[in-house]
Amino acid sequence: MKFFETSKYYTLTKSTYITLRWIAIIGQMVSIYVVFFYFKFDFNFLYSNLIIFFGAVSNLYLILVYKKTQLSDRSALIFLLIDIFQLSSLIYLTGGVLNPFVIFLIIPSVFASSNLGRS
C-alpha cells in the first residue's frame, strides 16, 4: 500500500502539538471562568483549575525538558493519555455525560489515529 510507505515519513512535530495543547488549555480556562463567574453554575471550581494547571505543567515539561523536535509514538501516547485524563476529569467535575463538551473526548483519539503509527 502506497499510504503506509509514505506516511512513515510524516511524524508529529513537537511545536505543533504544543500549540494545540496551549489552545486547548486556554479554551478550558475561558470556559471554566465564564461558566463559573458569568453563568454562576455551581461546580468544583478549585479542582477544575487544578486539573487545567496540571495540563499546563505537562505542556511546560514538553517545552522545557523534552529536547527532541519530533515526538516518538510512545511519548505522544503518554501526552495524549494525559489529555484524555484531563478532559474526562473536567467533564466529570462539570456535569458528567450531560455536559455538552463530552464530544471533545474524541479529539485526542482522532488526533492519535491520524498521527501515530500502528505499532
Secondary structure in CASP SS format (residue, H / E / C, confidence):
PFRMAT SS
TARGET T0000
AUTHOR 0000-0000-0000
METHOD secondary structure of the structure
MODEL  1
M C 1.00
K H 1.00
F H 1.00
F H 1.00
E H 1.00
T H 1.00
S H 1.00
K C 1.00
Y C 1.00
Y C 1.00
T C 1.00
L C 1.00
T E 1.00
K H 1.00
S H 1.00
T H 1.00
Y H 1.00
I H 1.00
T H 1.00
L H 1.00
R H 1.00
W H 1.00
I H 1.00
A H 1.00
I H 1.00
I H 1.00
G H 1.00
Q H 1.00
M H 1.00
V H 1.00
S H 1.00
I H 1.00
Y H 1.00
V H 1.00
V H 1.00
F H 1.00
F H 1.00
Y H 1.00
F C 1.00
K C 1.00
F C 1.00
D C 1.00
F C 1.00
N C 1.00
F H 1.00
L H 1.00
Y H 1.00
S H 1.00
N H 1.00
L H 1.00
I H 1.00
I H 1.00
F H 1.00
F H 1.00
G H 1.00
A H 1.00
V H 1.00
S H 1.00
N H 1.00
L H 1.00
Y H 1.00
L H 1.00
I H 1.00
L H 1.00
V C 1.00
Y C 1.00
K C 1.00
K C 1.00
T C 1.00
Q E 1.00
L C 1.00
S C 1.00
D H 1.00
R H 1.00
S H 1.00
A H 1.00
L H 1.00
I H 1.00
F H 1.00
L H 1.00
L H 1.00
I H 1.00
D H 1.00
I H 1.00
F H 1.00
Q H 1.00
L H 1.00
S H 1.00
S H 1.00
L H 1.00
I H 1.00
Y H 1.00
L H 1.00
T C 1.00
G C 1.00
G H 1.00
V H 1.00
L H 1.00
N C 1.00
P H 1.00
F H 1.00
V H 1.00
I H 1.00
F H 1.00
L H 1.00
I H 1.00
I H 1.00
P H 1.00
S H 1.00
V H 1.00
F H 1.00
A H 1.00
S H 1.00
S H 1.00
N H 1.00
L C 1.00
G C 1.00
R C 1.00
S C 1.00
END
